[in-house]
Amino acid sequence: MIYFDNAATTFPKPEEVYRKVDHIMRSVGANPGRSGHRMALEANRIILDARDSIARLFNIEDSSRIVFTSNTTEALNIGIKGLLRPGDHAITSSMEHNSVVRPLKALEKTGVECARVRCSSEGILSPEDVRAAIRPGTRLIAITHASNVTGSINPILEIGAIAREKGIVFLVDAAQTAGMLPIDVERDNIDMLACPGHKGLFGLQGTGFLYISPSVQLEPIKYGGTGGNSEMDTMPDTLPERFEAGTMNTPGIGGLGEGVEFVLRVGIDKIRSHEANLTDRLIKGLMEIKGVTVYGPGDTNRQMAVVAFNITGKDPSDVGFVLDSSFGIMARAGLHCAPDAHRTIGTFPQGTVRLSPGYFNTMEEVDFVIDAVRKICSI
């Protein structure tokens, strides 16, 4: 089996992650922050350690500003729905995932307005086009750091500078970049950062987080017990409790923390270099095959380890099926929950085949995938 679906979930995980989750499941097992006994206290320490690891990786000064979620989608919903009110204006791009598009679309029914700035055919957003879309009521700029369809990287440093200059909240969806590109919330002027645990941070599915800067005030979208302030019938004002109602996913968060520690030990530069080398070889190999169209920048300086392609005359879903059934290659075909992105690059409604190598893949596997695509083209 060759796993080339890391843009969805990285696989395998570092061995340390498996060991950490197993330890928590077998030896901790209590609710963090809900009791004073030793198991509950250890569970709470696991949560706190994970926050501190994330804070180091993203240069977050106060780790209590990190709110754990079940995924990036929940994090984005907290940021978007917790901030915007009727009459507000938001800006996003034409390459966004539905986890940004759908909350904004839902809020349009309440009187929120949204501008979708069109990206280039390669999937890259111009900062000046963002600037041109700003108007007096603009309260939020919500942008994906890199497309989950083409891997194209957006210039968040420049966009963040524009947002800060104009006093607009800047929300970054780092689903395809966290753990794989350097992100510094201070340098990049990021007010809210939404990240998954299960992709480049090597954690488990069902984990993620939202960083909320001290300058941003949000209303919670979920209400319930927080382990403290139980005498109140309203959510506490303090973070992270204000946005963490209900029992925490201690095994998942512990695994995420261990995944972040792995990234810190190995180094983002090393991870990025290896994935870029794999991607460069994959792109060049696919482009040499007659009948194959590769989408996106085609340049690893401007894209992540995400490669979208189609074969002339073949449905991408059929190609994905053959890659799996005949060659044991795990890929993803279709619209990738990002129909606007496919409209932008001209592949709507059929979509594309997406190959996304990861840190644990090899050059030999890339060559096998290229050869498999060549054989499918000849069928």
N, C-alpha and C positions, 0 to 999 in steps of 0.2 A: 504494500500500500504506500502511495505517495500522497501526502497531505499538503495540498496547495490551496487551502481555504482559510488561511490565517487572518485575513481581513474580517472574517466573521468571528472566529475564536481561535486563538493560538493553540496549537497542539504539536508535540506534547508540552507539558509544563516542566520546569526545572524540578529535579528530584526533591529539593528542599521544600517545595510547595506541597508535594504529596505527603511528605513526612509531617509537616506542620499541621495539615488538615487532619491526618490520621491521629496525631497526638491530641488535638482538641476534641475530636469525636470520642476518643477512648478515655481520656483522662481529665478533661475539663467539664464540658457538657452542661454548664450552668448558665443562667441569664446574666449578662454583664450589667452592672449598675442597678440590679434589682434586689440584691441581698447583701448581707455583710459577712457571709461565711467565706471560707478560703477559696472554694471553687468559683464563686461569683467574683471574688476579687481578682483571681487569675484571669478570668474571662475579660474583666474590665481592663486589665493590664495589656492583654492582647490587642484590644481595640485601640487603646492609647498608643501602643507601639506602632501600630499600622498608620495611625494619623501622623505620628512623628516621622516615619519613613517617607510618606507621601510629601510632607512639608519640606523635607530635605531635597527631594527630587525636583520639586517645582518652585523652590525658593519662596515658600509660604512662611511668613514670619510667625503667624499664630495658628497652630494646628487645630485649634477649636473652631476655626472658620471652615474646616473640612467636614462636610456632611456626607455620611455614607448613604448610598442608595442601592437599589436592586440592579441598576444598569444605567447607561448614559441617557436613555430615553426618560427615565424618571428624573434624572438630574436636570435635563433640559426643560422638562415640564415644570419643575420647581422654579427654575430661573425665569422662564417665560411667563407662566401663569401667575407666579408670585409677584412679578414686577408690574406687568402692563395692566392698565385700566382704560375704560371707555374714553375715547378722545386721544389716546396716545398713538404715536406712529412708530413703527419698527421697520428696520431694514435687514434684509437677508439676501442670499444669492440664489442663482438658478441651479446651483449644484448641491443643494442641501438634501439631506436624508429626510424621510418623512417624520422623524422624531423632532425636527424643527418645523417643517412645513405644516404638519397637522395641528399642533397646538396653536400656531399663529392663525391658521385658517379658522379654527374653532373660535378664537378670540375676535375675529372679524365680525362674527354674529353679535358680539356685545358692544361693538363700536370702536374696536381697535382697527387701525389701518396699517397695511403692510406693503412695502415696496420690495419686489424681488429684482435685484440688479442682475442683469444678464452677464454671464461669464463668456470667455472666449470659447471657440470650438474645441480647444484643448482642455477646457474646464477650469481656467484660472481667472480670478477676479481682479479687476483693476482698482487700486485704492482711490483713484480720482473719480471713478464711476460711483464709488460709495459716497465720496464727498458730495458729488452732484445730487445724490438722492436725499441728502439731509434737508430737513425743513424745520421750522420753529417747534413743532410738536414731537420731533423725533426723540424717543426716550431709550431705544435699544438698537444696537447693531449685533445681530446674531449670525455668526459665520463659522462654517466648517474649516478647520485647519487644513485638512486634506480630504479630497473626495473619496468616498468608498467605491466609486465606479471606475475612475481613471487614475486615482492616486495623486492627482494634480495638487500641488501645495500652494495654498493661498498666503499672501504676504501679511501675516497677522501683525508683525512689528509695525508696518506702515499704517495699517488700518487701525490698530490700537492707538497710535499717535494721533490720528484724526479724531477718534472717539474721545480721547482725553482732552484734546484741544477744544472740542465742542461741548464737553460736559455730558457726553452720552455714555450710558452703560454699555460695556463691551463684553459680550458672551461668546466664548470660543468652544466649539464642539471638537474635542481632541480625540474622538473615537479611533481615528486612524493614525494618530501621531504620538500619543502618550506612551512614553517608554522607548520611542523610536526616533524622535527628533527632540532637540533641546527646547524646553519650554520654561520660561521664567516669568512668573506672573507680574513681577515688578518691572522688569525690562520691557516686556511686551504690552504693558498697560492693560492687563486682563483684569476685569472686574469680577467675572464669573467664568470658571473653567469646569466643563463637564467631561468626565473621563469614564471609560469602562474599566472594570477590573480584569476582564477575561481576554483582552487582546494583547497589546504590547506590554502590559504590566504583568502578564503571565499568571494571573489569578484565575479564580473559578467563575463560571457563568453565574449570573444572579448577583454580581457585585459591581459597584461603581461608586463615584462620588461627585459632589459638586463643591468647588471652592467658591466662597462668597466673600468678597472684600468688605472691609468695615464701612466703606462708603455706600454700600447697597443695602437697602431695606426691603425685605420681601415678606409677603404674607404666606403662611404655610398652606399647602394644598392637602395635607393629611393631618388628622387630629387623633390624639389618643394618649396612652400612657407613656411616660418618659423615665420612670423610675424615681424621679424627684419631683418636688413641688406638687405632690399628689393632692394637697388641700385645695388647689386651684381648679376651676372648671374651664380655664382657658389655657392655651399653649404658653409655655414660658417664653420670655424674650431672649433668653441666653442661648447662644450657639454652643454645641451643635444640637442641643435638645429640642430646640424649636422646630426642627425639621426631621427629627428621628423618632417619630412616634412608633411604638410597638417594639417587639423583641428583635434585637439585632441578629444578623447572620454571623455569629462569631466564627464558625469554621471557615466561611467564605472570606470574611474580612481578615482573619489570621493568614489564610492562604494568599490573599492579595498583598498583605504586608510583606510576606516572605518573597513574593514575586517582585515587589518593588526593591527589596534588599538585593535580589539577584541583579536587577538592572543597575543599581548603584555600584555593585561589586564589578560587574563586567564592564560597565561604562556604555553610555548611549553612543559614543563615537564608534566603538567596536561593533555594536549591534547594527547601527546604521550602515557602516561600511560593508559588513557582510551581506546584509539584505540588498544594498545597492548593487553589489557585484553580481548577486544572483539575478536581480531584476534586469540589469544591463544585458547580461548574457541571454536571458529569456526574450527580451524585446528584440534584440538583434537576430536571434534564431527564428522567431516567428515572422519577422519582416522579410526574411529571405525565402519564405514559403509562398509559392504562387497561389493566389486565391485567398490569402489571409490579410485582413485589415486590422491593424492595431490602432487603438484610440488613445488619446491623451498626449502629453508632451513628448513621450518617447525619449526622455532625458532624465536620468536618475538624479540630476541636480535639482530637478523641478517636480519630481514625483516620488511617491512612496513605493513600496513593494506590492503594488496593485496593478495588474496588467489586464486590460479589457480587449477582447478581440472577437472577430467573427470570421466565418468561412463563407465565401460566396456560394449561394445556393443551398446552404444548410441552416436549419433552424438552430439557434444557440442551445435550446433545451435538448435537442437530439445530440448535439456535439457533447454537451455535458454528460449525458447518459452514456455515450460510447466511451468517453474518457474513464468513467467509473467502471462500467461493466466489462470492457475489453482490456483496459490497461491498468486498472486499479488506481486511477488518479482522482483525488477528491478536489473538485472545482465547484464553482457556483455559476449558474446560468439564469438569465432573466433580467428583471429590472432592479434588483438589489435594493428594494424599498426606497428608490430614489428616481421616480419617473421624470422629475424636472431635469435631473442631470442627463438622462437619456435624450430628452428633448433638445437639450443644449448641444450635445455632441452628435445628434442625428441618428440615434439608434432606437427611438421610440416608434412603435410599441413592442418590437420583438426583443429588445434588450441585447445583451452580449454574454459571452463566456468570460468569467473573471478568474484569473489565476493569481494567487497571492502567496508567494513563498515567505517563509519566516526564518527566524534565527537558527532553528535546528534543521533546516533543509541544507542540501549539498548541491554542488555543481553537477554531480553525476545525475541527481534527480532532475535538475533543470534540463540536461541533455536528453534524458528519457522522455520528458514531457514534450520537448520540441519534436522529437522523433515521432511520438504518438500523434501529434497534430498533423505532421507531414503525412503519416499513413492514413489518417482520417480524410485528408484532402484528396487522396488518391482513390478513395472508395467510390 
